[in-house]
């Protein structure tokens, strides 16, 4: 009797860096991002196809320096969010079935001047979602705490870790 090889937790993990985007349709994988301070993490998941993805964007838009956009469109909400959806559609996701979650947008700079990056990131995200008729299934934004975010592609469960405590943001 032969048994299938066990997948280690490290082998299950797809890591999304800062200013990064990853998509997959492999239900044996989980997508993670770390250190969501003023940045925003967005997950999308199609429960029928098991296609999911995550974006970790830093800033609302590129501004006047177009060279930054050429280097990394995932760094910005205005360019990264549409790419997240397009890449998931390319793997078979359907807009009407998508479960969309967001976390981050904290104001972590407590001393000196704050540029309200978290608030500006949340504003651009909401504008894009409103314009495209996207409704958030769950959101945990604002405050002062950084977050770790994960998406389990087997179920669509979105989990956050905040100050060492794990909480479920969305589950079927």
KEKE-3310 file (N, C-alpha, C; in steps of 0.2 Angstrom, whole numbers, plus 5000, padded with zeros to 4 digits):
npx = (5004:5004:5007:5003:5015:5018:5014:5024:5021:5029:5030:5017:5015:5014:5022:5019:5027:5031:5023:5019:5012:5002:4995:4985:4979:4979:4973:4980:4988:4993:4991:5001:5005:5015:5018:5008:5007:5004:5001:4990:4983:4975:4963:4957:4945:4938:4926:4922:4931:4942:4952:4963:4970:4982:4986:4998:4999:5008:5006:4994:4994:5005:5009:5018:5030:5033:5042:5043:5031:5033:5043:5037:5021:5013:5015:5007:4990:4981:4985:4989:4978:4968:4976:4977:4964:4963:4973:4968:4956:4961:4965:4953:4944:4928:4920:4907:4907:4917:4925:4930:4942:4950:4964:4974:4981:4984:4989:5004:5014:5017:5024:5029:5026:5012:5008:4996:4995:4989:4975:4974:4977:4966:4956:4958:4957:4943:4937:4941:4934:4921:4918:4919:4910:4912:4911:4916:4918:4923:4932:4947:4953:4963:4966:4981:4989:5000:4998:4997:4992:4983:4977:4968:4968:4961:4949:4946:4946:4951:4963:4970:4984:4987:4996:5001:4990:4979:4965:4950:4946:4937:4927:4920)
npy = (4994:5010:5027:5044:5057:5067:5084:5097:5111:5122:5119:5121:5135:5150:5165:5182:5196:5213:5225:5216:5202:5187:5173:5158:5141:5130:5120:5114:5124:5138:5156:5169:5185:5196:5209:5219:5235:5251:5247:5238:5222:5212:5199:5188:5176:5162:5151:5140:5137:5136:5146:5158:5173:5186:5202:5214:5229:5245:5259:5272:5277:5279:5293:5307:5301:5291:5281:5273:5266:5258:5250:5242:5238:5232:5238:5249:5253:5258:5252:5239:5232:5230:5222:5210:5205:5203:5193:5182:5180:5175:5163:5156:5161:5168:5184:5186:5176:5179:5180:5193:5200:5212:5219:5228:5245:5252:5265:5266:5275:5283:5293:5310:5317:5311:5303:5299:5287:5274:5277:5284:5273:5265:5272:5273:5260:5257:5266:5260:5248:5252:5258:5247:5239:5230:5220:5220:5205:5204:5214:5221:5235:5249:5257:5254:5243:5231:5218:5200:5191:5178:5166:5152:5141:5130:5131:5144:5152:5166:5172:5182:5187:5196:5205:5193:5185:5175:5177:5173:5181:5179:5165:5150)
npz = (5000:4995:5000:4997:4995:5009:5010:5016:5027:5023:5009:5005:5005:4996:4994:4995:4992:4997:4987:4977:4968:4968:4960:4959:4955:4962:4974:4985:4990:5000:5001:5006:5014:5023:5035:5033:5035:5033:5020:5009:5008:4997:4994:4982:4977:4969:4972:4965:4955:4962:4960:4965:4972:4978:4982:4987:4990:4991:4989:4984:4970:4956:4954:4948:4944:4932:4930:4941:4940:4928:4933:4943:4943:4953:4965:4967:4971:4961:4949:4952:4958:4946:4939:4948:4947:4933:4931:4938:4932:4920:4924:4925:4934:4939:4939:4945:4955:4964:4979:4989:4999:5011:5019:5031:5028:5040:5051:5055:5058:5072:5078:5075:5059:5049:5034:5030:5023:5024:5024:5012:5004:5006:5002:4987:4984:4988:4979:4966:4968:4969:4957:4948:4953:4963:4978:4995:5004:5016:5028:5036:5040:5044:5060:5070:5070:5062:5050:5046:5032:5025:5013:5010:4997:4996:5003:5003:5014:5023:5033:5047:5056:5070:5080:5085:5087:5080:5068:5060:5045:5034:5030:5022)
capx = (5000:5008:5004:5005:5020:5015:5016:5025:5019:5033:5028:5010:5015:5016:5023:5018:5031:5028:5023:5019:5005:5003:4989:4986:4973:4982:4970:4985:4992:4990:4995:5003:5009:5017:5019:5004:5006:5000:5000:4984:4982:4968:4963:4951:4944:4932:4925:4920:4937:4948:4957:4963:4976:4983:4990:5001:5001:5011:5004:4988:4995:5012:5010:5021:5036:5030:5047:5041:5026:5037:5047:5033:5014:5010:5017:5001:4983:4978:4988:4989:4971:4966:4980:4975:4958:4964:4977:4963:4951:4965:4965:4946:4939:4922:4918:4901:4908:4923:4925:4935:4943:4955:4966:4979:4979:4985:4993:5009:5018:5014:5027:5030:5020:5010:5006:4990:4996:4984:4969:4974:4977:4959:4952:4959:4954:4936:4935:4941:4929:4914:4918:4919:4904:4915:4909:4920:4915:4926:4938:4950:4958:4964:4970:4988:4993:5002:4994:4999:4986:4983:4972:4969:4965:4957:4942:4944:4947:4956:4965:4974:4988:4987:4999:5002:4984:4976:4958:4947:4942:4932:4927:4914)
capy = (5000:5016:5033:5050:5060:5073:5091:5101:5118:5127:5118:5124:5142:5155:5171:5188:5201:5220:5227:5209:5199:5180:5169:5151:5137:5124:5120:5112:5130:5144:5162:5173:5191:5198:5216:5224:5241:5255:5244:5234:5216:5210:5192:5186:5168:5159:5144:5134:5135:5137:5151:5164:5178:5191:5208:5218:5236:5250:5266:5272:5277:5281:5300:5310:5297:5285:5276:5268:5261:5254:5245:5238:5240:5229:5243:5254:5251:5259:5247:5232:5229:5228:5216:5205:5202:5200:5187:5177:5178:5171:5156:5154:5164:5172:5190:5185:5171:5181:5182:5198:5203:5216:5220:5233:5252:5255:5271:5264:5280:5286:5299:5315:5318:5305:5305:5295:5282:5269:5280:5285:5267:5262:5277:5271:5253:5258:5269:5255:5243:5255:5259:5241:5235:5224:5221:5216:5200:5205:5219:5223:5240:5255:5255:5255:5236:5227:5211:5195:5189:5172:5164:5145:5140:5124:5133:5151:5155:5171:5172:5187:5187:5203:5205:5186:5182:5173:5178:5172:5186:5176:5158:5148)
capz = (5000:4994:5002:4994:4999:5013:5009:5022:5028:5018:5002:5004:5005:4991:4998:4991:4995:4997:4980:4974:4967:4966:4959:4959:4955:4966:4980:4990:4992:5004:4999:5012:5014:5029:5037:5031:5039:5029:5014:5009:5005:4994:4991:4978:4977:4966:4976:4960:4951:4967:4958:4970:4971:4983:4980:4993:4987:4995:4988:4980:4963:4955:4954:4942:4942:4928:4930:4946:4937:4924:4937:4947:4943:4959:4970:4967:4970:4954:4944:4955:4959:4940:4937:4952:4944:4926:4931:4941:4926:4915:4926:4925:4939:4936:4943:4949:4960:4968:4986:4989:5006:5011:5026:5031:5029:5046:5052:5059:5060:5078:5080:5069:5054:5046:5027:5030:5017:5025:5022:5005:5000:5007:4997:4980:4984:4988:4972:4961:4969:4968:4949:4945:4956:4967:4985:4999:5008:5023:5028:5042:5038:5048:5066:5071:5070:5056:5050:5041:5029:5022:5009:5009:4991:4996:5005:5002:5021:5024:5040:5049:5062:5072:5087:5087:5088:5073:5068:5053:5042:5030:5029:5019)
cpx = (5004:5004:5007:5010:5016:5018:5018:5022:5022:5031:5021:5010:5018:5016:5023:5022:5027:5028:5023:5012:5006:4996:4990:4979:4974:4979:4974:4989:4989:4994:4995:5006:5010:5018:5015:5003:5001:4998:4993:4985:4975:4968:4956:4951:4938:4931:4924:4927:4943:4953:4957:4970:4976:4988:4992:5003:5003:5008:4998:4989:5002:5013:5014:5027:5034:5035:5045:5036:5029:5040:5042:5026:5010:5011:5011:4994:4980:4980:4988:4983:4968:4970:4979:4969:4959:4968:4972:4958:4955:4966:4958:4942:4934:4920:4913:4902:4913:4921:4931:4936:4949:4957:4972:4977:4980:4989:4998:5014:5015:5017:5029:5024:5018:5007:4999:4990:4990:4977:4969:4974:4970:4955:4952:4956:4946:4934:4935:4936:4922:4913:4917:4914:4907:4913:4913:4916:4917:4932:4940:4955:4958:4967:4977:4992:4994:4999:4998:4993:4987:4977:4973:4965:4961:4950:4941:4945:4952:4957:4970:4978:4989:4990:5000:4996:4981:4968:4956:4944:4936:4932:4920:4909)
cpy = (5006:5022:5039:5053:5066:5079:5095:5108:5123:5126:5120:5131:5145:5161:5177:5193:5208:5222:5221:5207:5192:5177:5162:5147:5131:5124:5117:5118:5135:5150:5166:5179:5193:5206:5220:5230:5245:5252:5240:5227:5214:5203:5192:5179:5166:5152:5138:5132:5134:5141:5156:5168:5183:5196:5211:5224:5241:5257:5266:5272:5280:5289:5302:5306:5291:5280:5271:5263:5256:5248:5240:5240:5237:5234:5247:5251:5252:5255:5240:5229:5227:5222:5210:5201:5199:5194:5181:5175:5174:5164:5153:5156:5168:5178:5189:5181:5173:5183:5187:5200:5207:5217:5225:5240:5255:5261:5269:5269:5284:5292:5304:5315:5311:5307:5302:5291:5277:5271:5281:5278:5264:5266:5274:5264:5253:5261:5264:5250:5246:5256:5253:5236:5229:5225:5217:5211:5201:5210:5220:5228:5245:5253:5257:5249:5234:5221:5207:5192:5182:5170:5156:5143:5134:5126:5140:5155:5160:5172:5178:5185:5194:5202:5198:5182:5181:5174:5176:5178:5184:5168:5156:5145)
cpz = (5000:4996:4998:4998:5003:5011:5015:5022:5023:5011:5000:5003:4999:4995:4993:4995:4995:4989:4975:4973:4965:4965:4958:4958:4958:4973:4986:4992:4996:5002:5005:5010:5022:5029:5033:5036:5036:5022:5014:5005:5003:4992:4987:4977:4974:4968:4971:4957:4956:4964:4963:4969:4977:4980:4987:4990:4992:4995:4983:4972:4962:4955:4948:4940:4939:4928:4935:4944:4932:4927:4940:4948:4950:4965:4972:4967:4964:4949:4946:4955:4952:4938:4941:4949:4937:4926:4934:4935:4921:4917:4927:4930:4936:4941:4948:4955:4965:4975:4987:4997:5006:5018:5025:5032:5036:5046:5057:5062:5066:5080:5074:5065:5051:5039:5026:5024:5018:5022:5015:5001:5001:5002:4990:4979:4983:4981:4967:4961:4967:4960:4946:4948:4959:4975:4989:5003:5015:5022:5035:5040:5044:5055:5066:5070:5063:5056:5045:5039:5025:5018:5008:5003:4991:4998:5004:5009:5021:5031:5041:5055:5064:5079:5090:5088:5081:5073:5061:5051:5038:5030:5026:5024)
residu = (UNK:UNK:UNK:UNK:UNK:UNK:UNK:UNK:UNK:UNK:UNK:UNK:UNK:UNK:UNK:UNK:UNK:UNK:UNK:UNK:UNK:UNK:UNK:UNK:UNK:UNK:UNK:UNK:UNK:UNK:UNK:UNK:UNK:UNK:UNK:UNK:UNK:UNK:UNK:UNK:UNK:UNK:UNK:UNK:UNK:UNK:UNK:UNK:UNK:UNK:UNK:UNK:UNK:UNK:UNK:UNK:UNK:UNK:UNK:UNK:UNK:UNK:UNK:UNK:UNK:UNK:UNK:UNK:UNK:UNK:UNK:UNK:UNK:UNK:UNK:UNK:UNK:UNK:UNK:UNK:UNK:UNK:UNK:UNK:UNK:UNK:UNK:UNK:UNK:UNK:UNK:UNK:UNK:UNK:UNK:UNK:UNK:UNK:UNK:UNK:UNK:UNK:UNK:UNK:UNK:UNK:UNK:UNK:UNK:UNK:UNK:UNK:UNK:UNK:UNK:UNK:UNK:UNK:UNK:UNK:UNK:UNK:UNK:UNK:UNK:UNK:UNK:UNK:UNK:UNK:UNK:UNK:UNK:UNK:UNK:UNK:UNK:UNK:UNK:UNK:UNK:UNK:UNK:UNK:UNK:UNK:UNK:UNK:UNK:UNK:UNK:UNK:UNK:UNK:UNK:UNK:UNK:UNK:UNK:UNK:UNK:UNK:UNK:UNK:UNK:UNK:UNK:UNK:UNK:UNK:UNK:UNK)
# end
